[in-house]
Amino acid sequence: RVSISMDKHYDLTYLHQVFHGQEAKVRRIVALFVARAEVLDRQMMACIRQSRLFDLHPVATTLSAGVRMLGLSSLEPLVQDIERCSKERVDMHRLPALVSQLHGSLNAVCTSMSQDLARS
């Protein structure tokens, strides 16, 4: 079973409930999220480098669903901020810092999840 300790940034309770404890499915969803999050992270970083701030909204929206499903409560407000600023075209000056912060946090979470998958 993919373990969850109190120092983890994620909570798989929802997935375990949805899949009625079918560990293989939970592991598959976690692995898919890690792979997808890495792609989305690269896309967001490219948007910042290329000054395509309006293009952040759909990427953040895609990431948001996985963040909620995997109980990444520490990342949820950050992803929502990126989504809102890009969609509503407000506080655009904040986006580079928000994406940079998300990049670091997402890397840490994905590394932790990958290590937990490898151990379980």
Secondary structure, 3 states (H helix, E strand, C coil): CCCCCCCCCCCCHHHHHHCCCCHHHHHHHHHHHHHHHHHHHHHHHHHHHCCCHHHHHHHHHHHHHHHHHCCCCCCHHHHHHHHHHHHHCCCHHHHHHHHHHHHHHHHHHHHHHHHHHHHC
